[in-house]
């Protein structure tokens, strides 16, 4: 009886130690952020989109100098988030295209983090979309898709931004990330 109690006690101690060690090995906190980039356009007019305001001759006189400063400013804010590795995931709103994302992730402030992204060109008339930046050290995208939002029954706007759905592995756990930006 005493040997049985000692064996049971040993097994319980082993399980407690083992589960504590296992939890510590996978228990790494990550930061998840959301950033509204406020009209993150390039300066090139896309004839399929209503983006003329953000060109050098448009309403805002959006020049290359202004664009370069905007990219730098966004990179500087991302650089300041959560130490050396930065956020594992950053949902982004008001992103025009993959050109601005490529320019952003190549900025010296954040380039060493190796950010990747998921993005789709959606139906918004101005070309405003959402994106997900991710650090591949912590997240692996398995599948990404735009989810269309049907507003036909609302009596308001008929077309809006898609919701970005990204399915992936975050620190060993399967997650589904939804990035949206409602008008």
C-alpha positions as CSV (number, residue, x, y, z in Angstrom):
1,X,0.0,0.0,0.0
2,X,2.8,2.4,0.9
3,X,4.7,1.5,-2.3
4,X,1.5,2.2,-4.3
5,X,1.1,5.6,-2.7
6,X,4.8,6.4,-3.3
7,X,4.4,5.3,-7.0
8,X,1.3,7.4,-7.4
9,X,3.0,10.4,-5.7
10,X,6.0,10.0,-8.1
11,X,3.7,9.8,-11.2
12,X,1.8,12.9,-10.1
13,X,5.0,14.9,-9.4
14,X,6.4,13.8,-12.8
15,X,3.2,14.9,-14.6
16,X,3.1,18.2,-12.8
17,X,6.8,18.9,-13.6
18,X,6.4,17.7,-17.2
19,X,3.2,19.7,-17.9
20,X,4.8,22.8,-16.3
21,X,7.9,22.4,-18.5
22,X,5.8,21.8,-21.6
23,X,3.7,24.9,-20.9
24,X,6.8,27.0,-20.5
25,X,8.3,25.8,-23.8
26,X,5.3,26.9,-25.8
27,X,4.1,29.7,-23.6
28,X,5.6,32.7,-25.4
29,X,3.5,35.8,-25.4
30,X,3.2,37.6,-28.7
31,X,1.8,41.0,-29.6
32,X,-1.1,41.4,-32.0
33,X,-1.7,44.9,-33.3
34,X,-4.1,46.8,-35.5
35,X,-3.0,49.9,-37.5
36,X,-5.3,52.2,-39.5
37,X,-2.9,53.6,-42.1
38,X,-5.2,56.4,-43.0
39,X,-5.2,56.4,-46.8
40,X,-2.0,54.5,-47.4
41,X,-1.9,55.1,-51.2
42,X,0.9,55.2,-53.7
43,X,1.1,58.2,-56.0
44,X,0.1,56.3,-59.2
45,X,-3.4,56.5,-60.5
46,X,-5.2,53.2,-61.0
47,X,-7.8,53.6,-63.8
48,X,-9.9,50.9,-62.2
49,X,-10.1,52.8,-58.9
50,X,-11.3,56.2,-57.7
51,X,-7.8,57.2,-56.3
52,X,-7.1,60.4,-58.2
53,X,-7.1,62.4,-55.0
54,X,-3.9,60.7,-54.0
55,X,-1.8,61.6,-57.0
56,X,0.5,64.6,-57.5
57,X,-2.2,66.4,-59.5
58,X,-5.1,65.4,-57.3
59,X,-7.0,67.2,-54.6
60,X,-4.3,66.4,-51.9
61,X,-1.3,67.0,-54.2
62,X,0.0,63.6,-52.9
63,X,3.6,63.7,-54.1
64,X,6.4,61.1,-54.0
65,X,8.0,63.1,-51.1
66,X,4.7,62.8,-49.1
67,X,4.4,59.1,-49.9
68,X,8.0,58.3,-48.9
69,X,7.5,60.2,-45.6
70,X,4.2,58.3,-45.0
71,X,5.9,54.9,-45.5
72,X,8.7,55.9,-43.2
73,X,6.3,57.1,-40.5
74,X,4.3,53.9,-40.6
75,X,7.5,51.9,-40.4
76,X,8.7,54.0,-37.5
77,X,5.5,53.3,-35.5
78,X,5.7,49.6,-36.2
79,X,9.4,49.6,-35.2
80,X,8.4,51.0,-31.8
81,X,5.9,48.2,-31.1
82,X,6.9,45.4,-28.8
83,X,10.7,45.3,-28.8
84,X,13.2,43.7,-31.2
85,X,10.8,41.3,-33.0
86,X,7.8,43.5,-33.1
87,X,4.2,42.3,-33.2
88,X,3.6,38.8,-34.5
89,X,0.5,40.0,-36.4
90,X,-0.5,43.5,-37.5
91,X,-3.9,44.0,-39.0
92,X,-3.8,47.0,-41.3
93,X,-6.7,49.2,-42.6
94,X,-6.8,51.6,-45.6
95,X,-4.1,49.9,-47.6
96,X,-4.3,50.6,-51.4
97,X,-2.2,47.8,-52.8
98,X,0.7,45.4,-52.5
99,X,3.1,48.1,-53.8
100,X,2.7,50.1,-50.6
101,X,3.0,46.9,-48.5
102,X,6.2,45.9,-50.3
103,X,7.6,49.4,-49.8
104,X,6.7,49.2,-46.1
105,X,8.2,45.9,-45.2
106,X,11.5,46.8,-47.0
107,X,11.9,50.0,-44.8
108,X,15.2,49.9,-42.8
109,X,13.3,50.3,-39.6
110,X,11.5,47.0,-39.9
111,X,13.2,45.1,-42.8
112,X,15.2,42.8,-40.5
113,X,12.0,41.4,-38.9
114,X,11.2,39.7,-42.3
115,X,7.5,40.7,-42.3
116,X,5.3,39.0,-44.9
117,X,1.8,39.9,-45.7
118,X,-1.6,38.7,-46.9
119,X,-3.7,41.1,-49.0
120,X,-6.3,41.0,-51.7
121,X,-7.5,43.7,-54.1
122,X,-11.1,44.2,-53.0
123,X,-14.2,45.8,-54.5
124,X,-14.0,49.1,-52.7
125,X,-14.3,51.9,-55.3
126,X,-11.4,53.9,-53.9
127,X,-9.1,50.9,-53.6
128,X,-9.2,50.8,-49.8
129,X,-8.4,47.3,-48.5
130,X,-7.2,45.6,-45.4
131,X,-4.0,43.5,-45.0
132,X,-2.3,41.3,-42.4
133,X,1.4,41.8,-41.8
134,X,3.0,38.9,-40.0
135,X,6.4,37.9,-38.6
136,X,7.2,34.4,-39.9
137,X,9.2,33.7,-36.8
138,X,5.8,33.4,-35.0
139,X,3.1,32.9,-37.6
140,X,2.8,30.7,-40.7
141,X,-0.1,31.5,-43.0
142,X,-1.8,28.3,-44.3
143,X,-4.7,29.9,-46.2
144,X,-5.9,33.4,-46.9
145,X,-9.1,34.6,-48.6
146,X,-11.2,37.7,-49.0
147,X,-14.7,37.4,-47.6
148,X,-17.2,39.5,-49.5
149,X,-19.7,41.5,-47.4
150,X,-23.1,41.7,-49.0
151,X,-24.8,45.0,-48.1
152,X,-27.6,44.7,-50.7
153,X,-30.3,44.3,-48.0
154,X,-29.2,47.3,-45.9
155,X,-30.5,50.1,-48.0
156,X,-27.2,51.9,-47.8
157,X,-23.9,51.5,-49.6
158,X,-23.9,48.5,-51.9
159,X,-20.2,47.9,-52.1
160,X,-17.7,47.9,-49.2
161,X,-14.4,46.4,-48.3
162,X,-13.9,42.7,-48.0
163,X,-13.0,41.1,-44.7
164,X,-9.6,39.3,-44.9
165,X,-9.6,35.8,-43.4
166,X,-6.2,34.2,-42.7
167,X,-5.9,30.7,-41.3
168,X,-2.5,29.9,-39.9
169,X,-0.3,28.7,-37.1
170,X,0.6,31.2,-34.4
171,X,3.2,30.0,-31.9
172,X,2.2,26.4,-32.5
173,X,-1.6,27.0,-32.2
174,X,-4.0,27.0,-35.1
175,X,-5.8,30.4,-35.4
176,X,-8.2,32.2,-37.7
177,X,-7.6,35.9,-38.1
178,X,-10.2,38.2,-39.5
179,X,-9.1,41.7,-40.5
180,X,-11.9,44.2,-41.3
181,X,-12.5,47.9,-41.5
182,X,-16.1,49.0,-41.8
183,X,-16.9,52.3,-43.5
